[in-house]
Amino acid sequence: MQRGRMTMSEPSGRSLTPGLTAVLLCAGLLLGTAGTAAAEEEQNTAPPEAPDGLSELGSFVARHDGAEFIRRYDGAEFVDRLGASDPEEQDLIILETDILFNSNEWELPPSAGDHIAELVSDIPEGASVTVHGHTDSRPVNEELYEFDNLELSENRAQAVAEALAEKRPDLQLTVEGFGDSEPAVAEDDDDPATFAANRRVEIRAND
């Protein structure tokens, strides 16, 4: 029996094969995904919107001038001097107690005697010398210490005199403390250096 070949007539419009249709669908999906990703990326890189009631995000940005945080010091102000002579009194040597002593103490470091001896090397042998102690006007905390500024100044002057006597036994020493009764400068609460200038021990060679 002869078999006939069955043929299907093609429509007048050309239809797409299944394989080509699948390819186009995949391409469309890929393009759609890429477009969505690009849109999301663009949205993520956009600046955040300002909260309601604020015109711009700049309201949250604190701007500072870096120079405001740079404190400049004159090195000459911080040169530690164990002693300084008053130009008007050539025989006066001023010892800054902030260098010699810890706060509210009167014990000298071991090397202090040698340095003090150097400062008085020009005082003639056998001269009469006064050693006077002074403090600033800030009172000693009575809850922590059993002495006041007067006693503190006396003890510091005595400590300097003892160190001086060990190196210069030829000198005739007189020791006295004045507390805060004889300030060297007027104190200013805004200037700590004025308080430091009053915390001192003076060595004076008498004629």
RAWO-V240308 format. One record per residue. N is the residue number from 1. RES is the residue in three letters. PHI is phi in whole degrees, -180 to 180 (999 if undefined). D_LAST is the distance of its C-alpha to the last C-alpha in whole Angstrom. Layout:
# RAWO-V240308
N/RES/PHI/D_LAST ; N/RES/PHI/D_LAST
This chain:
# RAWO-V240308
1/MET/999/157 ; 2/GLN/-85/155 ; 3/ARG/-87/152 ; 4/GLY/-91/151 ; 5/ARG/-88/147 ; 6/MET/-89/146 ; 7/THR/-124/144 ; 8/MET/-107/141 ; 9/SER/-75/141 ; 10/GLU/-80/138 ; 11/PRO/-67/137 ; 12/SER/-64/137 ; 13/GLY/-86/133 ; 14/ARG/-80/131 ; 15/SER/-88/129 ; 16/LEU/-84/126 ; 17/THR/-70/127 ; 18/PRO/-57/125 ; 19/GLY/-64/122 ; 20/LEU/-68/121 ; 21/THR/-63/121 ; 22/ALA/-62/118 ; 23/VAL/-63/116 ; 24/LEU/-67/116 ; 25/LEU/-64/115 ; 26/CYS/-62/112 ; 27/ALA/-62/111 ; 28/GLY/-63/111 ; 29/LEU/-63/109 ; 30/LEU/-62/106 ; 31/LEU/-64/106 ; 32/GLY/-65/105 ; 33/THR/-65/103 ; 34/ALA/-62/101 ; 35/GLY/-65/101 ; 36/THR/-65/100 ; 37/ALA/-62/97 ; 38/ALA/-65/96 ; 39/ALA/-66/96 ; 40/GLU/-65/94 ; 41/GLU/-64/91 ; 42/GLU/-64/91 ; 43/GLN/-68/90 ; 44/ASN/-70/88 ; 45/THR/-85/86 ; 46/ALA/-72/86 ; 47/PRO/-64/83 ; 48/PRO/-65/83 ; 49/GLU/-75/84 ; 50/ALA/-71/81 ; 51/PRO/-60/82 ; 52/ASP/-59/84 ; 53/GLY/90/82 ; 54/LEU/-117/79 ; 55/SER/-76/80 ; 56/GLU/-154/78 ; 57/LEU/-67/77 ; 58/GLY/-60/74 ; 59/SER/-64/73 ; 60/PHE/-90/72 ; 61/VAL/-96/70 ; 62/ALA/-92/66 ; 63/ARG/-104/64 ; 64/HIS/-127/61 ; 65/ASP/-87/58 ; 66/GLY/-57/57 ; 67/ALA/-64/54 ; 68/GLU/-66/53 ; 69/PHE/-101/52 ; 70/ILE/-106/50 ; 71/ARG/-101/46 ; 72/ARG/-102/44 ; 73/TYR/-118/40 ; 74/ASP/-89/38 ; 75/GLY/-56/37 ; 76/ALA/-63/33 ; 77/GLU/-73/33 ; 78/PHE/-114/33 ; 79/VAL/-79/31 ; 80/ASP/-71/29 ; 81/ARG/-119/26 ; 82/LEU/-70/24 ; 83/GLY/-150/21 ; 84/ALA/-143/20 ; 85/SER/-95/17 ; 86/ASP/-72/17 ; 87/PRO/-59/17 ; 88/GLU/-81/15 ; 89/GLU/-129/12 ; 90/GLN/-67/12 ; 91/ASP/-97/9 ; 92/LEU/-108/12 ; 93/ILE/-119/15 ; 94/ILE/-109/18 ; 95/LEU/-100/21 ; 96/GLU/-81/24 ; 97/THR/-69/26 ; 98/ASP/-65/29 ; 99/ILE/-87/29 ; 100/LEU/-79/27 ; 101/PHE/-127/29 ; 102/ASN/-74/33 ; 103/SER/-58/34 ; 104/ASN/60/33 ; 105/GLU/-128/32 ; 106/TRP/-136/29 ; 107/GLU/-90/30 ; 108/LEU/-83/28 ; 109/PRO/-69/30 ; 110/PRO/-57/30 ; 111/SER/-83/29 ; 112/ALA/-64/26 ; 113/GLY/-58/24 ; 114/ASP/-64/24 ; 115/HIS/-68/23 ; 116/ILE/-64/20 ; 117/ALA/-61/19 ; 118/GLU/-63/20 ; 119/LEU/-67/18 ; 120/VAL/-103/15 ; 121/SER/-63/16 ; 122/ASP/-87/13 ; 123/ILE/-74/10 ; 124/PRO/-61/10 ; 125/GLU/-64/12 ; 126/GLY/81/11 ; 127/ALA/-72/8 ; 128/SER/-86/7 ; 129/VAL/-132/9 ; 130/THR/-103/11 ; 131/VAL/-122/15 ; 132/HIS/-116/17 ; 133/GLY/-102/20 ; 134/HIS/-141/22 ; 135/THR/-128/26 ; 136/ASP/-85/29 ; 137/SER/-87/31 ; 138/ARG/-73/34 ; 139/PRO/-71/35 ; 140/VAL/-74/35 ; 141/ASN/-68/39 ; 142/GLU/-69/40 ; 143/GLU/-75/43 ; 144/LEU/-106/42 ; 145/TYR/-130/38 ; 146/GLU/-105/37 ; 147/PHE/-148/34 ; 148/ASP/-116/32 ; 149/ASN/-64/29 ; 150/LEU/-63/27 ; 151/GLU/-66/28 ; 152/LEU/-61/28 ; 153/SER/-67/24 ; 154/GLU/-65/23 ; 155/ASN/-66/25 ; 156/ARG/-69/24 ; 157/ALA/-63/20 ; 158/GLN/-65/22 ; 159/ALA/-63/24 ; 160/VAL/-67/21 ; 161/ALA/-64/19 ; 162/GLU/-65/22 ; 163/ALA/-66/22 ; 164/LEU/-69/19 ; 165/ALA/-65/19 ; 166/GLU/-67/22 ; 167/LYS/-91/21 ; 168/ARG/-130/17 ; 169/PRO/-67/18 ; 170/ASP/-77/15 ; 171/LEU/-80/13 ; 172/GLN/-96/12 ; 173/LEU/-102/13 ; 174/THR/-123/14 ; 175/VAL/-117/17 ; 176/GLU/-156/18 ; 177/GLY/-116/21 ; 178/PHE/-121/22 ; 179/GLY/59/25 ; 180/ASP/-106/26 ; 181/SER/-77/25 ; 182/GLU/-130/22 ; 183/PRO/-67/24 ; 184/ALA/-81/22 ; 185/VAL/-138/26 ; 186/ALA/-74/29 ; 187/GLU/-82/31 ; 188/ASP/-128/35 ; 189/ASP/-60/38 ; 190/ASP/-88/39 ; 191/ASP/-133/36 ; 192/PRO/-58/35 ; 193/ALA/-64/32 ; 194/THR/-69/30 ; 195/PHE/-70/30 ; 196/ALA/-63/29 ; 197/ALA/-65/26 ; 198/ASN/-85/25 ; 199/ARG/-87/26 ; 200/ARG/-157/22 ; 201/VAL/-124/19 ; 202/GLU/-106/16 ; 203/ILE/-112/13 ; 204/ARG/-128/10 ; 205/ALA/-87/7 ; 206/ASN/-93/4 ; 207/ASP/-70/0
